[in-house]
Each structure stands twice: as structure tokens, then as C-alpha cells.
Amino acid sequence: MRLFSWHKQLKNNFKKGKTGIFLFSFLIMLLSATQVKAQDPEFSQFYANPIYLNPAFTGTSALPRAIMNYRNQWPKQGNTYATYNLSVDKFVNSTTGGIGFKLMYDRQLNGVINTINGSFIYAEHFNVSDRFFFSMALETGFIYKQFNVSGLIFPGMIDQGNGVISGTYPIPLEEGHKLIPDFSFGSVAQFDEGYFGFALHHLTQPDLAIYNGDQSGKLPLKLTLHAGAKSHDYHNDLFSKEFTISPNLVYQQQGAFKQINGGVYLKEDWLTLGLWYRNNLSARPNSLIAMFGYQSDKFQFGYSFDFSLSNTAAYSYGSHEISMTFFFGEFHRRLFSNTMVIPQM
């Protein structure tokens, strides 16, 4: 999910003589900037970035944890779209809930658009019975957005007779940066070995307009619905030890953008494998996501690759994603009977 889906850095393309690509890129960028509302970056390893998926996962692990995530989208174009995320959360013994902190840095178009999103989260946990508990969370923070258009060239800046670049930007850009408060809410529940939840991000729909007078610059409310289950342990001669299967479903909607993700995880001892299918609710599929991960008591690592199935395949060459989770401290008796049984990746 991106504000600008197709345009490239115009200056480099023009200098290389790619006039057709240059004009096409500008057209797409102009249409995007004036008609398509901004959207959040997305991660494919949903449960390796649980607080980003739903703030109500805060404090639901057995131990305090720190999670780092990195995503390089469309790597064939270099480091064009890169997203970094850091989150820390823990269960608080003196309360019946958890606290957390999340910091995300998103770099688009090799630094033309940079976004920093920081927030604090408190989640209250409710132990209804030995089989059922749920969590509700409120997230408060900020969005800092910075625009760097000094390296871009617009058609209106080019003399059509001799090709000399001159003139000014054709749209009245703002001063180049914005700092805006942001609020989100989420809830998750677990019944036996099934779990489900929803999240509402950007409750106030902050205005992130890139230029003066833009009436479509608000960041739309993002709705996330997710559900999954962890199977009972099975034994099979193909595996040396017990293994579990976990099917999952994630639906996301932000403005006109709608997306559904369905997948399954298989875990055996220290190894986790995953396969997901992503579709933007169109007849043409979007991508397949292959994952593998390593787990120990205090560390988890995950890697995934998005195989693009859409008409962007030749341009994008998929997406890489890496996650690392570190657990700290010693296990202590919880105030509720279970921790969340979400997958490790």
C-alpha cells in the first residue's frame, strides 16, 4: 500500500534519454497525487510484526520482546521502497495488561518521501475463563512526513524546443514536512487455540496533503480483520518430532484499497515454513508469499519473499522481508492462564 504506486525518480530517467518512461511516470505520479489517497506500508510477515498488525497484541507474549522488521519492496528498482520497524512490548505484573512502543521509518522513491511513525500503546487484558480471554488496546503517537522534491523534474520545467531544464514546480508545494498526531484502537481474543481480532488505525484520519489545496490528502481509516488457529500436534514419519499447522486469514481495507491474505504455517521444532496468497479483491491475483523461520527460546528469525503475480512483476521483482525477535527476562506466572498462540512468524 503506497501513496505513489508507479512513478520513478524523474531526473535520472530523463538524463538517460528515457523520455517515454519519463512522461509516463510523471502522468502516473500526477494521477496518484491528485486522485489516490495515502496508504500505509504493509508487511507480509504479519505475526512477526504483531503490534503493527494490531496494537492489542501488546504484552501477550510470555516474555518481554523486541522486534525488528525490514522490508524492501520492488528490489529490482534498487532501494526505492524500504520500510524499517522497531517495536518493544511487555506484560506488566502490577496491572492486568501490557505496554509497548513502536517506531517505523518508511523511505519511498529513494528518499523523495520519508515518513516516521512513533507511538505508545497500552493494552488491557481480560481473563474471562481458562478457555477464553481478550485484549483491548489504545495507541497514541505521531506521524512525521518529509518531502524532498529537489531531485525531481516535471514536464513544465523543460523547454520543449531545446530540452533545457528550467522553471519552477508546477504545483504549490508546502514547506516540506508535517508533524501530525495519530491514534489507533484494536482488540484481539483467544478461545482455546483459535484467535481473532480487529484494528482501526488512523482514527482521526490525519491530513498528509503534499501540496496546498489538496482535498484528498487525508490518510484514510485502515480496518484490519484477522483470524487463525493453531492445530493440535500431529506425528508423522516424515518429521522427526511433533509439528503444528496454523491456518490464518487477514483482511485489510484503507480507503478504496481492499486486500485479503490467506495462508498457513507449519512448525516443526526450530523450523517454521509458511505460504500465503494475496489478492487485492480483483480477478487477477496479486502475489504468493513464501516464508521460512528459525525459533529458539530467546530468539526468532524470519525471511519472506513476495512473488508478484500481477502485471507489476517485470517492474518490481517481488519484495524481500526480514524479521528478528528477541525475548528477555525469565518466565513468570501470568495473571491470566494463557499467552496468545499466534504463529512465530
Beta strands, then each sheet from edge to edge (+ up, - down):
strand 1: 65-73
strand 2: 81-92
strand 3: 97-108
strand 4: 113-127
strand 5: 132-147
strand 6: 177-191
strand 7: 194-201
strand 8: 222-229
strand 9: 243-254
strand 10: 257-268
strand 11: 271-279
strand 12: 287-295
strand 13: 299-308
strand 14: 319-327
sheet 1: 1+ 2- 3+ 4- 5+ 6- 7+ 8- 9+ 10- 11+ 12- 13+ 14- 1+
end
